[in-house]
């Protein structure tokens, strides 16, 4: 084996070693990128879950608010009805309860 041949073989080995290291570095890079992507996806999923919970909470609050408003409206209507009944009863001389008056006669 001449010096030239030996030098050529060493150069070939170095080149192969370099290629192997590059491939390993590239694989490591890709693995890191995948890990990062997975972590981001997990974070986004977590955020989405939080957002969903938040929206659900807001929906519940809105429902409660609507129910409260509805209740107030009904109470107001009942009060109005009572007032109207009373005034109607006073105007007609207590004819709002015909049962009691018919039983007394």
Helices and strands as residue ranges (DSSP letters): H 3-91, H 98-104
